[in-house]
Amino acid sequence: MASLDNKSPQEISDLLDEYGIKHGPVVGTTRNLYVKKLKEAMAKGKKAKPSSDKTYYREEEEEVTYVYKTPTKSETSGDGGPYMRSRREWAEGEYGHDTSYSSYSSSRPEYRGRDLVNEPYMYDTPSTYSSNSYAKPTPMKSEPEKPKAQKSSRLIPLWLQFVFFLALAAFLYLVFSNMETNEPIQGIV
Amino acid sequence: MSTTSQKHRNFVSEPMADKPVTALAGIGDRLGHSLMEQGYDKAYVVLGQFLLLRKDTELFCYWLKDVTAANSKQADDCAQCLKEWCDAFL
């Protein structure tokens, strides 16, 4: 526990806000009182300091956006915070199918295996900074992740999607094969 | 509805002017002496502290019990007294 006595009034004020303690100005007469209140709140673990969770979250966010910045370099030279968001989602679509994207967006805070697996790998790329070496290993990396991603919850089961896909392909084939044409289509019917 | 003491009613009925701290409800001789030692010799100084704590009675009780040997009832009486005074005159 950081020594509260060494903190500036502003820091005390911020800490009070974190614990949701309503307070007035931190001056000579009130400081002692607020320090005591803070110690009580810390002992109780009131609200578990939500800001610390936020920083943790932000760190992950920073890491991921930093990681995904490398592929964009090959395409565009621009960079920006909100831009990274859309880029990341686009990269998601590139790796997996739509189903994995929906599951990803729903379980975003959990960062399913793929991101965590990608992160240590991506750390090398900023130093090497070549899009080629980046492009190669990712297909290999994404494959073992695909079965992992499949385990995540889906609205429609994967096998059912495959069935639909095959049914649709068969239907289209039938339609195509029964088309009437003047000249015979070779190699198909 | 809690009954208020005569002291409370007296204090809340008019501007406090230069009334001593012992004029506050809940503050007797012992507590008054303790407060005066710390520089809170007049009621308005204690009012100042009350206002610094944003007129929050809970915080004020906490503070008063911290700087003096006040018990919960005394602190509560004092806080209520100040709060009503503020509602009327501030």
Interface residues (C-beta under 8 A of the other chain):
Chain A: K22 H23 G24 P25 V27 T29 T30 N32 L33 K36 K37
Chain B: Q49 L51 L52 L53 R54 D56 L59 Y62 W63 D66
